[in-house]
Amino acid sequence: MEVRLRRVYEPVSDDDGTRILVDRVWPRGLSKDEAHLDGWEKDVAPSTELRKWYGHDPAKFEEFARRYEAELEEPERAAVLERLRDSAGRGTLTLLTATRDVEHSQAAVLADRLRDGG
């Protein structure tokens, strides 16, 4: 299983495989055609409250990841996570986010969860 992370603003790569946007909000200044998405799973994104609390502050990432992991247990998010797991099982899955710091994003938490099989 190969799960990759990329910014949605980066050029499409031939080895991206299935490209899924995992942000709740559509990326600013990007058209749907430019995004080249295979899907948009906004229901797996963190809650608005958690996203606002985190504010992409790397010092809060560990606690953000812990809280987000708990949210991923909720039925709606868990169902999307299962779809992502199925997609990753069929080939390369690239999780896309508009966040500048991809390594400290919900996409990174999702990728780790998928890679770990959890």
matplotlib code that plots the C-alpha trace (Angstrom):
import matplotlib.pyplot as plt

x = [0.0, 1.5, -0.1, 1.4, 1.0, 1.0, -0.3, -3.2, -1.5, 1.5, 1.6, 0.0, 2.5, 2.1, 2.7, 0.1, -2.4, -5.8, -5.9, -8.2, -8.6, -9.1, -9.8, -13.2, -12.9, -12.2, -8.7, -8.6, -7.9, -8.0, -10.5, -11.9, -10.2, -6.8, -7.1, -7.3, -9.1, -10.5, -12.5, -13.1, -13.6, -14.4, -16.4, -13.1, -11.6, -11.3, -14.3, -14.4, -13.8, -10.7, -9.4, -9.8, -8.3, -5.2, -4.7, -1.8, 0.5, 3.2, 3.5, -0.1, 0.3, 0.7, -2.5, -4.3, -3.4, -4.6, -8.0, -8.3, -7.7, -10.6, -12.8, -11.8, -13.7, -17.0, -19.2, -19.2, -15.5, -14.8, -16.8, -14.7, -11.5, -12.6, -13.2, -9.7, -8.2, -9.9, -8.6, -5.1, -5.3, -5.9, -2.9, -1.1, -3.3, -2.3, -3.9, -4.1, -4.4, -4.1, -2.1, 1.4, 2.9, 1.7, 3.7, 1.7, -1.7, -4.8, -3.6, -0.4, -2.5, -4.7, -1.7, -0.2, -3.5, -3.8, -0.2, -0.6, -3.7, -5.7]
y = [0.0, 3.3, 6.5, 9.8, 13.4, 16.4, 20.0, 20.2, 23.3, 21.2, 19.9, 16.6, 13.7, 10.5, 8.4, 10.1, 7.3, 8.1, 11.8, 12.6, 16.0, 15.6, 19.3, 20.4, 23.7, 24.0, 25.4, 29.1, 30.1, 26.6, 25.4, 21.9, 21.3, 22.5, 20.2, 16.9, 15.1, 11.6, 12.6, 15.1, 13.5, 16.5, 14.4, 12.9, 16.3, 17.5, 19.3, 23.0, 23.5, 21.3, 22.9, 26.4, 25.4, 24.0, 26.9, 25.0, 25.7, 23.0, 23.2, 21.9, 19.2, 16.3, 17.2, 18.0, 14.5, 12.9, 14.8, 14.1, 10.4, 10.4, 12.1, 9.5, 7.0, 8.7, 6.7, 9.1, 9.7, 6.0, 5.2, 7.6, 6.2, 2.7, 4.0, 5.5, 2.3, 0.4, 2.8, 2.5, -1.2, -1.0, 1.2, 4.4, 6.9, 10.5, 12.6, 16.2, 19.3, 23.0, 23.3, 24.7, 22.5, 19.1, 17.1, 18.9, 18.5, 16.2, 14.6, 13.4, 12.0, 10.2, 8.9, 7.5, 5.9, 4.2, 3.1, 1.5, -0.3, 1.3]
z = [0.0, -1.0, 0.4, -0.6, 0.5, -1.7, -1.9, -4.2, -5.9, -7.0, -10.6, -11.3, -11.4, -13.5, -10.4, -8.2, -8.7, -7.2, -6.2, -3.3, -1.6, 2.1, 3.1, 4.3, 2.4, -1.3, -2.0, -2.8, -6.4, -7.7, -10.3, -10.3, -13.7, -12.4, -9.3, -11.4, -8.6, -8.5, -5.4, -2.6, 0.8, 2.8, 5.4, 6.6, 7.5, 11.1, 12.6, 12.1, 15.8, 15.8, 12.7, 14.1, 17.5, 15.7, 13.4, 11.7, 14.7, 14.6, 18.4, 18.7, 16.2, 18.6, 20.5, 17.2, 15.9, 19.1, 18.9, 15.2, 15.7, 18.1, 15.5, 12.9, 15.1, 14.4, 12.0, 9.1, 9.1, 9.7, 6.6, 4.5, 6.0, 4.9, 1.4, 1.4, 2.7, -0.1, -2.7, -1.3, -1.5, -5.3, -6.0, -5.1, -3.2, -3.0, -0.3, -1.2, 1.0, 0.4, 3.7, 3.3, 6.0, 4.7, 7.3, 10.1, 8.5, 8.8, 5.5, 7.3, 10.2, 7.6, 5.7, 8.9, 9.9, 6.4, 6.3, 9.8, 8.8, 11.5]

ax = plt.figure().add_subplot(projection="3d")
ax.plot(x, y, z, "-o")
ax.set_aspect("equal")
plt.show()
